[in-house]
Amino acid sequence: MTPLPHRILAALDRFNAAHPWDHNAHYHRWILRRIPRRFDRALDVGSGSGDLARLLATRAREVHAVDADPVLTARAAAATPAAAPVAFAVADAPAGLPAGPYDVLTCVAVLHHLPLGEALRAFRRRLAPGGTLVVVGCARARSAGDHALGAASVPLNVAAGWCRNRGRTAPPPLSMTAPARPPEQDFAEIAREARRILPGVHLRRRLFWRYTLVWRAEP
């Protein structure tokens, strides 16, 4: 299957600008189903608007949320109740990540901005024994399967944008205001590197131009 024609992509971009919805937040509840109901410490890498960090705080005793954007980090901290056990910090990943260990480490739509192998090794080092790493990532569409899943996502994306905004135009949510860079590596390349560094890792292509990665450290 060939990539979508440029005119269709341009029309989709215009529709998304008028009826935005957060493709990353769509997977937050999916992430919660992959982690324990109660645990001690979590690290959210590339925390952005803080939505996922606040969800993790409903289960964790302590959540560290780091992002390279100081403005977005300040807004996330201001939007978080003082009683929530979330500490926001400005840090560059992977070198500036706190040491850990963490029972849960999450990373949503950020890994393609980082050196893949270095980041995965840094995540692995920061997991506690038995800890869980959950990534929702973006990959370059290259294979026929990639393009087929992308094509299937188009009508679903339009329906979701229309329904969530009740047919009205809307400004983008805070989580969508950070600058984005297209991914350079495709799913097959990411999977090969991940399997080399994280034995037993589970990866899967997903709708809405995303993939997921789940890995559990040995107890």
C-alpha positions in Angstrom: 0.0 0.0 0.0 1.3 3.5 -0.9 1.3 6.5 1.4 -1.8 8.7 1.6 -1.9 11.3 -1.2 -0.7 14.8 -0.2 -4.1 16.3 -0.7 -5.7 13.9 1.8 -2.9 14.6 4.3 -3.3 18.3 3.9 -7.1 18.1 4.4 -6.6 15.9 7.5 -4.2 18.5 8.9 -6.8 21.2 8.4 -9.5 19.2 10.0 -7.3 18.3 13.0 -6.4 22.0 13.4 -10.1 22.9 13.6 -11.2 19.9 15.6 -8.2 18.9 17.7 -8.0 16.0 20.1 -5.1 14.5 21.9 -3.9 11.2 20.3 -1.5 10.6 23.2 -4.1 11.0 25.9 -6.2 8.5 24.1 -3.7 5.9 25.3 -3.5 7.0 29.0 -6.1 4.6 30.2 -4.4 1.8 28.2 -1.2 2.6 30.1 -3.0 2.4 33.4 -4.1 -1.1 32.6 -0.5 -2.2 32.1 0.8 -1.1 35.5 0.0 -2.2 39.1 -3.0 -0.7 41.0 -0.7 0.4 43.8 3.0 1.0 43.7 5.7 3.2 45.3 7.4 5.4 42.7 6.9 6.4 39.1 8.8 8.5 36.5 7.1 10.1 33.6 9.6 11.1 30.9 8.4 14.0 28.7 5.5 14.8 31.0 4.2 17.8 29.0 0.9 19.0 30.3 1.1 16.7 33.3 -2.1 14.8 32.5 -0.4 11.3 32.7 1.6 12.2 35.7 -1.6 13.2 37.6 -3.2 9.9 36.6 -0.1 8.0 37.8 -0.4 9.9 41.1 -3.8 8.2 41.8 -1.8 4.9 42.2 1.7 5.9 43.2 3.1 7.2 46.5 5.4 9.5 44.5 5.6 10.6 40.9 8.5 12.4 39.3 7.6 14.1 36.1 10.3 15.6 33.8 10.2 17.6 30.6 12.7 19.6 28.7 10.3 22.6 28.2 10.3 24.9 31.2 7.2 26.8 30.2 5.1 23.6 29.7 6.5 22.2 33.0 5.5 25.3 34.9 2.0 25.2 33.5 1.7 21.5 34.4 2.8 22.2 37.9 0.4 25.1 38.3 -2.5 22.8 37.0 -1.7 20.1 39.6 -3.4 20.1 43.0 -0.9 20.8 45.8 -1.9 17.6 47.5 -1.1 15.4 44.5 2.2 13.5 45.0 3.8 14.8 41.8 7.1 16.7 41.5 7.7 18.4 38.2 11.2 19.2 37.0 12.9 20.5 33.9 15.4 18.0 32.6 16.9 16.7 29.4 16.4 13.0 28.7 18.1 10.7 28.9 21.2 12.2 30.6 19.3 14.4 33.1 16.8 11.8 34.3 16.7 11.2 38.1 18.5 8.1 39.2 15.5 6.0 40.5 14.8 3.2 41.1 11.2 3.4 39.9 8.4 0.8 39.9 6.8 2.4 36.8 8.4 4.4 34.0 6.3 6.0 31.3 7.2 7.8 28.1 4.6 9.1 25.7 5.4 10.5 22.2 8.9 11.5 23.3 11.2 8.6 22.4 11.5 9.7 18.8 13.1 12.9 20.0 15.8 11.0 21.9 18.7 8.7 20.9 16.8 5.4 20.9 19.4 3.0 22.3 20.8 5.4 24.9 17.3 6.3 26.1 16.2 2.6 26.4 19.3 1.8 28.4 18.7 4.7 30.7 15.1 3.6 31.2 16.3 0.1 32.0 18.8 1.3 34.6 16.2 3.3 36.4 13.6 0.5 36.8 13.4 -1.3 40.1 13.4 -5.1 40.1 10.0 -6.2 38.7 9.3 -2.6 37.5 7.4 -1.8 34.3 8.3 0.4 31.4 5.5 1.6 29.2 6.1 3.6 26.0 3.6 5.1 23.5 5.7 6.1 20.6 5.7 7.6 17.1 7.4 5.8 14.2 8.0 6.7 10.5 5.5 4.9 8.2 7.5 2.8 5.8 6.0 -0.7 5.3 2.7 -1.7 3.7 1.4 -2.5 7.2 2.4 0.9 8.5 0.5 2.7 5.6 -2.5 0.4 5.9 -2.9 1.1 9.6 -2.4 4.8 8.9 -5.2 4.7 6.3 -7.5 2.9 8.7 -6.8 5.6 11.3 -8.0 8.5 9.0 -11.8 8.0 9.3 -11.6 7.0 13.0 -9.5 10.2 13.6 -12.1 12.3 11.9 -15.0 10.7 13.8 -13.1 11.2 17.1 -12.3 14.8 16.4 -15.8 15.6 15.4 -17.5 13.8 18.4 -15.1 15.0 21.1 -15.6 18.6 19.9 -19.3 18.1 19.3 -18.8 19.4 15.7 -17.4 22.7 16.9 -14.0 24.2 16.2 -11.8 24.4 19.3 -8.3 25.5 20.3 -5.7 22.7 20.8 -5.3 21.3 24.3 -2.2 22.3 26.2 -0.7 18.9 25.6 -0.7 19.6 21.8 1.0 23.0 22.0 4.6 21.7 22.2 6.6 21.6 18.9 6.7 18.2 17.3 9.4 16.6 15.2 8.6 13.8 12.7 10.0 10.4 13.7 13.0 9.3 11.6 13.0 5.5 12.5 10.4 3.1 11.4 8.7 0.5 13.6 10.9 -2.3 12.4 14.1 -0.4 13.3 12.7 0.6 16.7 11.6 -3.0 17.4 15.1 -4.4 16.5 16.9 -2.0 18.9 14.3 -2.5 21.7 14.6 -6.3 21.5 18.4 -6.0 21.7 18.3 -3.9 24.8 15.2 -5.1 26.5 14.9 -8.9 26.1 11.3 -10.1 26.1 9.9 -6.6 25.3 6.4 -6.5 23.7 5.8 -4.0 20.8 2.8 -3.4 18.7 1.7 -1.0 16.0 -1.4 0.9 17.0 -4.1 3.2 15.5 -3.6 6.9 15.3 0.0 6.7 14.1 1.4 5.3 17.4 3.1 2.1 18.6 3.3 0.7 22.1 6.2 -0.9 24.0 5.9 -2.7 27.3 8.8 -4.3 29.2 9.0 -5.7 32.7 12.4 -5.9 34.5 13.3 -9.2 36.2 12.3 -9.3 39.8 
